[in-house]
Structures are given as structure tokens and as C-alpha cells.
Amino acid sequence: MAAKKLSKKALNKSFWLWFHGHLTCFTYEHMQTFGYMCSMLPLIEELYDTNEEQKEALSTYSSFFNTEPQLGGSLVVGVTAGLEEARANGNEDVDSETINGLRAGLMGPIAGIGDSLLVGTLIPILLGIALGLSSGGSIVGPIFYIVAWNLIVTLGMRFLYFKGYELGGKAVDVLVGEQATAIREAVVTLGTMVVGSVAATWVSVT
């Protein structure tokens, strides 16, 4: 029997479902659970033939989930797509407990990474540049921010989703290892310097 392989079409559909719907039916009880489950649906439909198999596999993603959605969420969904493919091919090391354990273990550290890099670094940098371009009431500033943010987030989320899919379970070492920590600290330091430079350039104190 040939090994099951997720098609590009199913992976793309899963990605766009996460991209547009990660906060679907958001509540304090479930947070991003239903957005996550929705993004896994096209993958499970392709990997499993019967309704019973699909129902059992989908129930894995009914547990609580919440993380930073752009960077962290895209990676985790991509990783579990790879794990789900391995499970469908009979890999005995991958079961519902393994997938849920990885999701629960990653969503906290990944949220910290995503918040520090995006909310704490990228957004202030883009806003600082946009404010500078908006001097005198120019519309260039907001246009720059809208285009730059959406372009960076769309391409970044797509890259991270498919990189997570390729890495599968190995993503844990890549995401929370010593090298990842060093890179994250370097990026945050660089972002702090840029934000400070922008502030010093555009804010005048007498």
C-alpha cells in the first residue's frame, strides 16, 4: 500500500483556513480551538477514508489551544499537519496524545517568541516608519503600514506553515533550542535599537 501524502491543494487550503479563521468562534473557553480544528479539516478529509476515522482524528483538535497566531500558530498547525500525515501512515510513535502534548508544550513558548518579535519588535518598527512618512498629513504613512504589514505577515505565515510541515516533530528542537533562543534575542536587540533610533529622530523634547 502506497504511503499517504498530503497534496499541495489540501495544505494550501489548510493554511488559508488558518490565515483567515484562527480567531473563528473565539471564546475564553476555547480561544483558537475552532480555528485550529477548521484548518485541519481538509487534511483529515484527504488522509482518512471513512467518516469514523475522520471523526476520531478530528477529535484530537478539540482541546484548548491559544498562542500568538501569526508566527506561533502557523508553525504549530504546520507541524501537526506533518504529524497527522505520519499517523495516517501508521507511525506508531504518533497518536492523539503525542499531537496534543506537542501542541500544549509549544503554544506557550511560541506565544512568547511571536509576541516579542511581532508585537514587541516588528509592529513598533513599521509604525515608527509609517509615522515618519505621515508628517504633514501625508497618506503615504498609513498606506505603507497596511501594505508592509500584510505582505510580511502573509509571506511569513505561509513560509512558517510549510516549514513546520516539513519539520514535523523535529520542530520542537528548532523552535525552543539554544540556537533559536540566541537568534530571538539578537532580533529583539536589533528591533530595540531601531525603535530607539526612530524615536530619537522623530520625537522632539524641550
LOLO-597624 format. One record per residue: residue number from 1; residue in one letter; x, y, z of N, C-alpha, C, O in turn. Coordinates in steps of 0.001 Angstrom, whole numbers, plus 524288, in hexadecimal, padded with zeros to 5 digits. Layout:
KERO  nr rest   n.X   n.Y   n.Z  ca.X  ca.Y  ca.Z   c.X   c.Y   c.Z   o.X   o.Y   o.Z
KERO NUM    a     X     Y     Z     X     Y     Z     X     Y     Z     X     Y     Z
...
This chain:
KERO  nr rest   n.X   n.Y   n.Z  ca.X  ca.Y  ca.Z   c.X   c.Y   c.Z   o.X   o.Y   o.Z
KERO   1    m 8034A 7FB52 80000 80000 80000 80000 80372 804E8 80000 806FC 80574 80335
KERO   2    a 80254 8086B 7FC5B 80584 80D1F 7FBD6 804BE 810B5 80083 80079 81119 802B1
KERO   3    a 808FA 81350 801FF 808B8 816F6 80665 80540 81B96 80500 80548 81D77 80093
KERO   4    k 80249 81D60 808CF 7FEE2 821DB 807FE 80217 826E0 8083F 80570 82783 80BA4
KERO   5    k 80104 82A63 804A2 803DD 82F4C 80457 80000 833C1 80389 7FCE2 833A9 7FFE1
KERO   6    l 80037 8379E 806F0 7FCB4 83C0C 8066D 7FDE1 83F15 80171 80268 84029 8003D
KERO   7    s 7F9D0 84071 7FE95 7FA74 8435E 7F9BC 7FB6E 84922 7FAE7 7FA1F 84B1C 7FF16
KERO   8    k 7FDC1 84BBD 7F719 7FEAC 8515E 7F798 7F983 8544A 7F82F 7F92D 8582C 7FB00
KERO   9    k 7F57C 8525A 7F579 7F060 854D9 7F5B5 7EE2A 854AC 7FB3B 7EC37 8589B 7FD31
KERO  10    a 7EE76 85021 7FDC2 7EC6A 84F95 80314 7EF83 852ED 806EA 7ED3C 85564 80A5C
KERO  11    l 7F4B0 85308 80657 7F7F1 85630 809D0 7F6DA 85C02 80923 7F695 85EEA 80CF5
KERO  12    n 7F63B 85DB0 8043F 7F4F5 8632C 8033D 7EFB3 8649F 805A1 7EF25 868C6 807FE
KERO  13    k 7EBD9 8612D 80502 7E6AE 86237 8073C 7E6FD 8628A 80D28 7E492 865EF 80F8E
KERO  14    s 7E9FA 85EFF 80F84 7EAAE 85F10 8152C 7ED35 86429 816F1 7EB8A 86686 81AC8
KERO  15    f 7F13E 865D6 8141E 7F3E7 86AB1 81585 7F037 86F59 8154F 7F008 87278 818F6
KERO  16    w 7ED43 86FD4 81107 7E9D5 8745E 81075 7E563 8744F 81462 7E391 8786F 8160F
KERO  17    l 7E39F 86FAA 815DC 7DFA6 86F4E 819F4 7E1C7 87151 81F2A 7DF07 873FA 82214
KERO  18    w 7E6B6 87002 8204D 7E925 87213 8250C 7EA16 877EF 82492 7E920 87ADA 82844
KERO  19    f 7EBF1 879A7 82014 7ED2C 87F2A 81F2F 7E864 8829A 8201F 7E8C1 8869C 822C0
KERO  20    h 7E3EE 88109 81DFA 7DF36 8843D 81E5F 7DBE6 88302 82329 7D8D5 8864B 824E0
KERO  21    g 7DC7A 87E4D 82559 7D8C0 87CB5 82958 7DAF0 87B0C 82E8A 7D84F 87843 83172
KERO  22    h 7DFD5 87CB5 82FDD 7E213 87ACE 834C3 7DF2F 87CCE 83998 7DFAA 87A8A 83DCF
KERO  23    l 7DC38 880FB 83904 7D91D 882E7 83D6F 7D34F 881C0 83CB9 7D003 8844C 83F1F
KERO  24    t 7D20F 87DEA 8396F 7CCA0 87C6C 83887 7CA1D 87A6C 83D86 7CC6D 87740 8404D
KERO  25    c 7C54F 87C49 83EB4 7C261 87A92 8435A 7C5B1 87B28 8484A 7C588 877D4 84BC1
KERO  26    f 7C8A9 87F5D 84895 7CC3B 88039 84CFC 7C92D 88115 85209 7C5CB 8847F 85245
KERO  27    t 7CA58 87E03 8560E 7C81D 87EAF 85B3B 7CC6B 87DD7 85F42 7D091 87BC5 85DF9
KERO  28    y 7CB79 87F6A 86412 7CF5C 87E9B 86829 7CFEE 878D8 86980 7D3E9 8773D 86BAB
KERO  29    e 7CBFF 875BC 8683B 7CC39 8702A 86957 7CF89 86D3E 8655A 7D25D 8699B 866BA
KERO  30    h 7CF30 86ED6 86067 7D1CF 86BEC 85C35 7D63B 86EEB 85989 7D9B6 86C87 8573C
KERO  31    m 7D620 87423 859D0 7DA06 8776C 85727 7DA55 87607 8514F 7D695 876FA 84E75
KERO  32    q 7DEAD 873D0 84F7C 7DF74 872CE 849EA 7DE38 86D26 84851 7DFA8 86B75 8440D
KERO  33    t 7DB96 86A47 84BBA 7DA9E 864BA 84AC6 7D7B9 863CA 845A9 7D952 8607B 8428F
KERO  34    f 7D381 866A7 844C1 7D04B 86592 84025 7D2F1 86752 83B17 7D23B 864E4 83701
KERO  35    g 7D5FC 86B84 83B5E 7D906 86D10 836CC 7DD0A 868F0 83573 7DDF3 867C7 830DF
KERO  36    y 7DF71 866BB 83975 7E346 86284 838BD 7E0A1 85DBB 83653 7E290 85B84 83284
KERO  37    m 7DC3E 85C2E 8388D 7D973 85796 836B0 7D7C9 85842 83100 7D833 854A4 82DDC
KERO  38    c 7D5E7 85CEC 82FBD 7D43A 85E06 82A5B 7D8C6 85D8C 8268C 7D81D 85B86 8223C
KERO  39    s 7DD60 85F63 82819 7E1EB 85F24 824A2 7E3D4 85992 823CA 7E647 85871 81FCF
KERO  40    m 7E2BE 85614 8277B 7E458 850A0 826EA 7E07B 84D5F 823C6 7E1CA 84915 82209
KERO  41    l 7DBC7 84F58 8230A 7D7A3 84C51 8207F 7D917 84A73 81AFE 7D86D 845D2 819E0
KERO  42    p 7DB0E 84DD8 8177D 7DC5A 84BE4 81239 7E0AB 847C8 81240 7E0CE 8446E 80ECD
KERO  43    l 7E42C 847F8 8160A 7E860 84422 81663 7E63D 83ED7 8181B 7E7A5 83AC9 815F1
KERO  44    i 7E2DF 83EF0 81BFB 7E0A0 83A16 81DFD 7DD08 83794 819F0 7DCE2 832CD 8196E
KERO  45    e 7DA2D 83AC4 8171A 7D6C0 838AC 812FE 7D9E5 835F8 80EB7 7D815 83231 80C5B
KERO  46    e 7DE9E 837ED 80DBB 7E1DB 8358A 809A7 7E4BD 830B1 80BA0 7E5AC 82D0D 808A0
KERO  47    l 7E623 830A0 8109A 7E942 82C4F 812AF 7E606 8278A 81431 7E7E8 82320 813E5
KERO  48    y 7E128 8286B 815CD 7DDF9 82413 817CF 7D92C 8234E 8145F 7D6CE 82714 8128E
KERO  49    d 7D7C6 81E68 81382 7D3AD 81D13 80FBE 7CE33 81CF8 8121F 7CA7D 81ECD 80FAC
KERO  50    t 7CDA7 81AE2 816CA 7C877 81A32 81915 7C718 81EA1 81CC5 7CA83 82151 81ED4
KERO  51    n 7C204 81F58 81D90 7C030 8236F 82126 7C200 82267 826B8 7C32A 8260C 829A2
KERO  52    e 7C23A 81D72 8282E 7C3E6 81C11 82D78 7C997 81D97 82E64 7CAEA 81FC1 83279
KERO  53    e 7CCEF 81C74 82A95 7D27C 81DD3 82B02 7D32F 823BD 82B33 7D649 825C3 82E45
KERO  54    q 7D049 82674 827EA 7D0AE 82C26 827C4 7CED9 82E93 82CE4 7D142 8323A 82EE2
KERO  55    k 7CA92 82C84 82EFF 7C877 82E86 833E9 7CC56 82DAF 8385D 7CD2B 83126 83B97
KERO  56    e 7CEAE 8290F 83880 7D26E 827DD 83CA4 7D740 82B5D 83C41 7D928 82D5A 84032
KERO  57    a 7D936 82C1A 83777 7DDD5 82F64 836BD 7DCA7 83513 8380F 7DFD9 837B4 83A83
KERO  58    l 7D81B 836FD 83675 7D6C1 83C77 8375A 7D5F1 83DA0 83D22 7D6D1 84205 83EE1
KERO  59    s 7D442 839AB 8401F 7D364 83A7B 845B6 7D876 83BDA 8488F 7D854 83E0D 84CD5
KERO  60    t 7DCEA 83A8E 84633 7E1FD 83BE7 8487A 7E27B 841CC 8492D 7E50F 8439F 84CCE
KERO  61    y 7E006 844C1 845B7 7E0BE 84A69 84591 7DC53 84D64 8483F 7DB94 8520B 8474D
KERO  62    s 7D968 84AAC 84B98 7D519 84D2D 84E67 7D6CB 84F5E 853AF 7D3BD 85201 8564C
KERO  63    s 7DB98 84E4F 85541 7DD78 8503D 85A50 7DF25 855F2 859E3 7DFF7 857FB 8559C
KERO  64    f 7DFA2 85874 85E5A 7E0E3 85E08 85E9F 7E5F2 85F44 85BBF 7E9C3 85C5C 85C14
KERO  65    f 7E5E8 863A3 858E9 7EAA6 8656B 8563D 7EAA8 86B58 855F4 7E6B9 86DC3 8549A
KERO  66    n 7EF1A 86DA6 8573C 7EFA5 87351 856E9 7F564 874B8 856B2 7F86F 87318 85A0B
KERO  67    t 7F6E2 877BD 852C2 7FC46 87983 85240 7FC54 87E7A 84EFE 7F834 8805F 84D66
KERO  68    e 800EB 88097 84DFE 80157 88506 84A6A 80031 882E0 844F1 8030C 87F76 8431E
KERO  69    p 7FC18 884C4 84241 7FA27 8820D 83D9E 7FD7B 8826C 838B7 7FD91 87EBC 835A0
KERO  70    q 8003C 886C5 837E6 80316 88750 832FD 807E6 883C6 832D0 80837 88030 82F9F
KERO  71    l 80B99 884D3 83642 8106C 881BB 83644 80F90 87C64 838CA 81088 87855 83665
KERO  72    g 80DBD 87C79 83D9E 80D38 8779F 84094 80923 873FE 83E6D 80A2B 86F5D 83DA1
KERO  73    g 80470 8760D 83D75 80036 872C3 83B9E 8015D 87033 8366F 80038 86B96 835B5
KERO  74    s 803A0 87320 832CC 804D8 870F4 82D9F 808AA 86C6C 82E12 80814 86873 82B6D
KERO  75    l 80C91 86D08 8316A 81063 868D7 8322C 80DE9 863F6 8348E 80ECB 85F9A 832BA
KERO  76    v 80AD5 864C0 838A0 80890 86046 83B5B 804C5 85D57 837D4 804CB 85889 837BF
KERO  77    v 80186 86024 834ED 7FDE4 85D8D 83159 800E6 85A96 82D21 7FF73 8563A 82BB7
KERO  78    g 80519 85CF6 82B20 80849 85A45 8273F 80ADA 85562 82969 80B03 85158 826CF
KERO  79    v 80CDF 855BF 82E34 80F58 8513D 830B2 80B6E 84CD0 83161 80CA0 84850 8302F
KERO  80    t 806C7 84E0F 83349 802F0 849F1 8342A 800D0 847C2 82F0C 7FEF7 84352 82EED
KERO  81    a 80108 84AC5 82AD9 7FFA4 8489D 825BA 8036B 8443B 82448 801D2 84023 82253
KERO  82    g 80877 84527 82545 80C58 84114 82441 80BA0 83C63 827C8 80C38 837EF 82610
KERO  83    l 80A59 83D5B 82CBB 80972 83915 83067 8048E 835F5 82EF2 80479 8312C 82F69
KERO  84    e 8008B 838AE 82D33 7FBB6 83602 82BA6 7FCA7 83288 826E9 7FA73 82E46 82686
KERO  85    e 7FFE1 83452 8235F 80148 83127 81ECE 80429 82C36 82084 80330 827F8 81E79
KERO  86    a 807BA 82CCD 8244C 80A9E 8284A 82650 806EF 8247C 8290B 8077D 81FBE 82877
KERO  87    r 80333 82685 82C00 7FF7B 82321 82EAE 7FC23 82021 82AC2 7FB1C 81B7F 82B82
KERO  88    a 7FA75 822B5 826A0 7F734 8202E 822B1 7FA1F 81BD5 81FDD 7F7BF 81838 81DC1
KERO  89    n 7FF56 81C3D 81FDA 80288 81838 81D59 8042A 813E9 82120 8077C 810AA 81FDF
KERO  90    g 801C8 813EB 825CC 802AE 80FA8 82973 8075F 81039 82CF4 8091C 80C60 82F42
KERO  91    n 8097F 814EC 82D70 80DE8 815CC 830F9 80C17 8151C 8369D 808F9 81838 8388C
KERO  92    e 80DFE 8111A 8393A 80C2E 80FCE 83E7D 80E0A 813BF 84295 80BEF 813E4 846E7
KERO  93    d 811F6 816F1 84147 813EB 81ACB 844FD 81080 81FAE 84524 8112C 82303 8488A
KERO  94    v 80CD2 8201C 84174 8097E 824BD 84128 803D6 82324 84227 80193 82029 83F21
KERO  95    d 80193 8251A 8465A 7FC11 82436 84785 7F9B6 82952 8497E 7FC54 82D5B 84987
KERO  96    s 7F4CE 82926 84B1F 7F228 82DE5 84CEE 7F4F6 8305A 8518F 7F55F 83521 851E9
KERO  97    e 7F6E2 82D17 8551A 7F99C 82F11 859B5 7FEA9 831E1 85834 7FFFF 835EC 85A71
KERO  98    t 80171 82FAE 85461 80648 83220 8528D 80533 83778 8502F 807DB 83B48 8516A
KERO  99    i 80147 837B9 84CC5 7FFFB 83C9B 84A19 7FE2C 840B9 84E06 7FFE3 84536 84DCF
KERO 100    n 7FAB5 83F33 8519B 7F8C6 842F2 85572 7FD0D 844AF 8593C 7FD24 8492D 85AF1
KERO 101    g 80099 84111 85A88 804EE 84278 85DEE 8087C 84671 85B62 80A4F 84A17 85DEE
KERO 102    l 8097C 845BE 8564A 80CCD 8496A 8537F 80A1D 84EB3 85308 80C90 852C7 853BE
KERO 103    r 80518 84E99 851D7 80234 8538E 85167 8024C 8568A 8568A 80366 85B38 856A6
KERO 104    a 80121 853CC 85ACC 800FC 8564F 85FEE 80666 8583D 86191 806E7 85C53 8640C
KERO 105    g 80A73 8553C 86025 80FB8 856B8 861A9 811DC 85B4B 85E94 81515 85E43 8608E
KERO 106    l 81016 85BE4 859B7 81229 86008 85666 80F34 8652B 856CE 8117D 86956 85614
KERO 107    m 80A1D 864EC 857F9 80707 869B8 8576F 808C6 86E0D 85B30 8082C 872A7 859EF
KERO 108    g 80AE9 86CB0 85FC0 80CCD 870AB 86359 811E5 8732F 86193 8121C 877F0 860DE
KERO 109    p 81617 87000 860D3 81B0B 8723F 85F03 81A9A 87516 859CC 81D04 8792C 85906
KERO 110    i 8177C 872E3 85634 816DA 87551 8511C 81407 87A8E 8518C 8153B 87E3C 84EB1
KERO 111    a 81044 87ADE 85524 80D88 87FD5 855FC 8115A 88400 857D9 81110 88880 8562E
KERO 112    g 814F4 8827C 85B54 818DB 88636 85D32 81C63 8881F 858D6 81DA4 88CC1 85889
KERO 113    i 81E03 8847E 8556C 82154 885EE 85104 81E5E 88983 84D4B 82059 88D99 84BB8
KERO 114    g 81999 887F2 84BE5 8168E 88B05 84831 81547 89070 84A2E 815A6 8943E 84743
KERO 115    d 813C8 890D7 84F1C 81276 895F4 8514F 81735 89989 85182 816C6 89E36 85079
KERO 116    s 81BBE 8975B 852D7 82067 89AA8 85337 82247 89C65 84DD5 82412 8A0D0 84D39
KERO 117    l 821E2 898FB 849EF 823CE 89A56 844BA 81FF1 89DA3 841A1 82183 8A145 83EE5
KERO 118    l 81AE3 89C68 84209 816FD 89F41 83EF1 814D8 8A3FA 841E2 8157E 8A86E 84030
KERO 119    v 8124C 8A2F6 8464A 80FD1 8A735 84933 813DC 8AADC 84BA0 8131D 8AF9C 84BB9
KERO 120    g 81820 8A8A4 84D92 81BF6 8ABD7 85048 82038 8AE18 84CD3 822F5 8B1B4 84E6E
KERO 121    t 820D5 8AC01 8480E 82527 8ADC3 844B8 82352 8AF9B 83F5A 82415 8B426 83DF8
KERO 122    l 820E8 8AC1C 83C4F 81F81 8AD72 836EB 81B7A 8B1CD 83696 81C30 8B588 833A2
KERO 123    i 81744 8B160 83992 8131B 8B557 83946 81513 8BABF 83ADE 813FA 8BE88 8381D
KERO 124    p 817F5 8BB46 83F3D 81A07 8C07D 84085 81DAC 8C2A8 83C4C 81DA2 8C75B 83B48
KERO 125    i 820D1 8BF4D 839D4 82441 8C122 835AA 82112 8C331 83112 8220F 8C778 82F1C
KERO 126    l 81D3A 8C018 82F5E 81A06 8C1B9 82AEB 816F5 8C6AB 82C28 8167C 8CA23 828DC
KERO 127    l 814DB 8C6FD 830F8 811ED 8CBA9 83281 8157E 8D068 832D0 813F6 8D4BA 8315B
KERO 128    g 81A4B 8CF94 834BA 81DFB 8D3F3 834FE 81F2E 8D61E 82F9B 81F50 8DADC 82ED5
KERO 129    i 8200F 8D295 82BDA 82111 8D450 8267C 81C3B 8D6F9 8243A 81CA0 8DB07 821AD
KERO 130    a 8179D 8D4A3 82532 812C2 8D6D7 82322 811B4 8DC43 82554 80FF0 8DFBA 82281
KERO 131    l 812C8 8DD04 82A5E 811FF 8E22D 82CBD 8159A 8E63A 82A48 8141C 8EAB8 8296C
KERO 132    g 81A61 8E485 8292D 81E03 8E816 826A1 81C23 8E9A2 82139 81C9C 8EE28 81FAA
KERO 133    l 81A01 8E5DD 81E5C 81808 8E6E8 81917 812F7 8EA0A 81921 81161 8EC28 8151E
KERO 134    s 8106B 8EA55 81DB0 80B62 8ED09 81E12 80BE9 8F2C7 81F87 807FE 8F581 8201D
KERO 135    s 810AF 8F49B 8201D 81172 8FA0E 821B2 80EE0 8FDB9 81DC0 80F3F 8FCF6 81904
KERO 136    g 80C45 901B6 81FD3 80997 9056B 81C6C 8045E 90362 81A7F 80209 905A8 816F5
KERO 137    g 8027D 8FF17 81CD0 7FD6B 8FCF5 81B3B 7FDA5 8F98C 8165E 7F9A0 8F89F 813E6
KERO 138    s 80249 8F7A9 814F0 802D6 8F46D 81043 80028 8EF26 810FB 80069 8ECCE 8152C
KERO 139    i 7FD9A 8ED52 80CDD 7FAEF 8E847 80D04 7FEB1 8E3C2 80BF9 7FD32 8DF35 80C67
KERO 140    v 80386 8E4FD 80A9F 8076B 8E0EF 80970 80867 8DD6F 80E25 80925 8D8B8 80D91
KERO 141    g 80869 8DFBF 812CF 8097E 8DCC6 81791 805BB 8D84A 81877 80773 8D3D2 818E6
KERO 142    p 80094 8D951 818C3 7FCF0 8D4F7 81998 7FCE3 8D107 8152A 7FC44 8CC5A 81618
KERO 143    i 7FD88 8D2D9 81064 7FDC3 8CF34 80BF1 8027E 8CBA2 80C7A 80220 8C6EC 80B93
KERO 144    f 806F5 8CDE9 80DF4 80BA9 8CAC6 80EC1 80ABF 8C69A 812D9 80C1E 8C20F 81213
KERO 145    y 80866 8C82C 81744 80794 8C467 81B8E 803F9 8BFFE 819DE 80520 8BB6F 81ADE
KERO 146    i 7FFA7 8C141 81759 7FBE1 8BD49 815AF 7FE62 8B96F 811ED 7FDCD 8B4B3 8128A
KERO 147    v 8012C 8BB71 80E09 8039C 8B810 80A17 80803 8B4D5 80C82 8084F 8B019 80BB6
KERO 148    a 80B6D 8B770 80F77 80FEF 8B4B7 811B6 80E3E 8B07D 81587 81039 8AC1D 8154E
KERO 149    w 80A98 8B1BD 81909 808D2 8ADEF 81CE5 8065C 8A92D 81A56 807BC 8A4BD 81B97
KERO 150    n 802B9 8AA19 816C0 8000A 8A5B8 81441 803AF 8A26D 810F1 80323 89DA7 810C2
KERO 151    l 80760 8A4E7 80E57 80B1D 8A1FE 80B24 80EAD 89EA8 80E8A 80F71 89A0A 80D71
KERO 152    i 810D8 8A0F2 8129F 81463 89E17 8161B 81189 8999F 818D6 81388 89541 81917
KERO 153    v 80CE0 89AB4 81AE0 809F3 896BD 81DC6 8083F 89247 81A37 808B9 88DB8 81BAD
KERO 154    t 80644 89387 8158F 80470 88F6E 81204 808E6 88BDD 8105C 80873 88717 810B9
KERO 155    l 80D33 88E25 80E8A 811A3 88B02 80CCD 81426 88823 81164 815B7 8839E 810E5
KERO 156    g 81484 88ACB 815DE 816E0 8885D 81A74 813B5 883CE 81C7B 815E0 87FB0 81DB0
KERO 157    m 80E94 8847E 81CE0 80B40 88043 81EC0 80B6A 87B93 81B17 80B9B 8771C 81CDD
KERO 158    r 80B58 87C8F 81607 80B83 8784B 8123D 810A3 87545 81299 810B1 87077 81286
KERO 159    f 814F0 8782E 812FE 81A0A 875AB 8137E 81A4A 8724C 81866 81C1E 86DDB 81832
KERO 160    l 81877 87460 81CCC 818BC 8719A 821BD 81532 86CD4 821CC 81699 868CF 82408
KERO 161    y 810A6 86D39 81F60 80D0D 868C0 81F27 80FA1 86430 81C44 80FB6 85FC9 81E34
KERO 162    f 811B1 86548 817B0 813FA 8610D 81494 8192E 85F2B 816D0 81A92 85A9B 81631
KERO 163    k 81C0B 862A3 81965 820D1 860F4 81C0F 81F76 85D67 820A6 8222B 8598A 82192
KERO 164    g 81B5A 85EA3 82384 8198B 85B46 827B5 817E3 855F6 825B4 81904 851F8 82822
KERO 165    y 81533 855E6 82141 81389 850EF 81EE8 81841 84D91 81D7F 81839 848D5 81E58
KERO 166    e 81C47 85002 81B5D 82104 84D19 819DF 823DD 84B00 81EAE 825F2 846AB 81E95
KERO 167    l 823F4 84E0B 822D6 826E1 84C85 82785 82412 84859 82AB5 82692 844DF 82CE3
KERO 168    g 81ED3 848AE 82AFE 81BE3 844FD 82E2B 81D8C 84551 833DB 81E0D 84999 835FD
KERO 169    g 81E64 840E1 8364F 81FDC 840B4 83BCE 82532 8430F 83CF7 82642 84484 8416C
KERO 170    k 82895 84374 83902 82DC8 845B4 839D7 82D82 84B8A 83AF2 83154 84DDE 83CB4
KERO 171    a 828EF 84DEF 839E9 8286C 85391 83AA3 8294D 85537 84047 82AE2 859A6 84143
KERO 172    v 82851 851C4 843F3 828EE 85327 8497A 82E81 854E8 84A98 82F55 858E7 84D23
KERO 173    d 83256 851EC 848B0 837D1 8534C 8499D 8393A 85871 846F3 83C29 85B99 84914
KERO 174    v 83718 8593C 84242 83854 85DF2 83F4C 83606 862C6 841E8 83875 866EC 841F4
KERO 175    l 83152 8623C 84415 82E74 866BA 8460C 8300C 86862 84B87 82FF9 86D07 84CC4
KERO 176    v 83177 864B5 84EC3 83299 8660E 85437 83832 864B5 855D4 83978 864E7 85A76
KERO 177    g 83B7F 8635D 85221 840E6 8620E 85352 84432 866DD 85469 8424C 86B45 85421
KERO 178    e 84931 865F9 855AB 84CB9 86A44 8570A 84D9B 86DFB 85275 84DD3 872BC 85326
KERO 179    q 84E1B 86BC2 84DC3 84F0C 86F0D 84929 84A65 872AA 84826 84B18 87741 846E5
KERO 180    a 845A4 87091 848B3 840FB 873BE 847EA 840B5 87822 84BEB 83F2F 87C82 84AA1
KERO 181    t 8422B 876FF 850BE 84224 87AFF 854D7 845FB 87F59 85396 844C1 883F1 8544D
KERO 182    a 84A9B 87DF3 851BA 84E91 881DB 8505F 84CBD 8854E 84BDC 84D7A 88A0E 84BF6
KERO 183    i 84A5B 882E7 847EA 8486C 885DE 8436D 8441D 88997 84521 843FB 88E1B 8437B
KERO 184    r 8408C 887AA 84878 83C34 88AE9 84A46 83E3A 88F9D 84D4F 83C5D 893FB 84C91
KERO 185    e 84207 88EBA 850B9 84428 89305 853D5 846EA 89704 8505B 846A8 89BB6 85159
KERO 186    a 8498F 8951E 84C44 84C3F 898A4 848AD 8485B 89C0A 845B1 84936 8A0B9 84503
KERO 187    v 84411 899A6 843E8 8401E 89C91 84104 83D7F 8A0A0 8447C 83C92 8A508 842CD
KERO 188    v 83C4C 89F27 84955 839D3 8A2CC 84CF8 83D72 8A761 84E20 83BAE 8ABD7 84E6F
KERO 189    t 84281 8A650 84EC3 84654 8AA75 84FBC 84699 8AE2F 84B1C 846B3 8B2F2 84BC8
KERO 190    l 846B9 8ABF7 84663 846D8 8AF30 841B2 841F2 8B286 84153 8423B 8B727 8400E
KERO 191    g 83D73 8B02C 8426E 8388C 8B312 84239 83867 8B781 84627 8366F 8BBBB 844FA
KERO 192    t 83A78 8B696 84ACC 83AA7 8BAA2 84ED1 83DFD 8BF40 84D10 83CA2 8C3C4 84E00
KERO 193    m 8425A 8BE0E 84A84 845C3 8C231 84886 84309 8C56B 8444E 84372 8CA35 84436
KERO 194    v 8403C 8C2B5 840CD 83D86 8C572 83C91 83937 8C8E8 83EBB 838B2 8CD6C 83D2A
KERO 195    v 83612 8C6C5 84263 831DC 8C9DD 844C0 83419 8CE97 84794 831F2 8D2E0 8473A
KERO 196    g 8385E 8CDD8 84A5D 83AE0 8D23F 84D13 83CD1 8D664 8494C 83C52 8DB0F 84A54
KERO 197    s 83F02 8D4B4 844F3 840E2 8D870 840FF 83C61 8DB83 83E98 83CC5 8E03C 83DC4
KERO 198    v 8380F 8D8BC 83D7B 83375 8DB69 83B43 83157 8DF6F 83F14 83005 8E3CE 83D91
KERO 199    a 83107 8DDEC 84413 82F0F 8E184 84805 83290 8E653 84880 830AE 8EABB 848E3
KERO 200    a 837A4 8E56A 84877 83B51 8E9C6 848F4 83B0F 8ED6C 84443 83C1C 8F217 844B8
KERO 201    t 839A8 8EB42 83FBF 83970 8EE67 83AF2 8347D 8F1B0 83AAB 834A4 8F632 83900
KERO 202    w 83014 8EF6B 83C4F 82B0B 8F1F9 83B62 8288A 8F464 84034 824B3 8F73F 83FB5
KERO 203    v 82A97 8F356 844D6 82852 8F59A 8498B 82BF0 8F9EA 84B84 83097 8F913 84C65
KERO 204    s 829AD 8FE8C 84C2E 82CC5 902FC 84DF0 82B18 90483 8537A 8267E 90586 8546F
KERO 205    v 82ECB 904AC 8570F 82DA2 90607 85C79 830BC 90ADF 85DF4 83579 90B1B 85D2C
KERO 206    t 82E02 90EBB 8601A 830AD 9138F 861BF 83029 91427 8679E 8321E 917F2 869D7
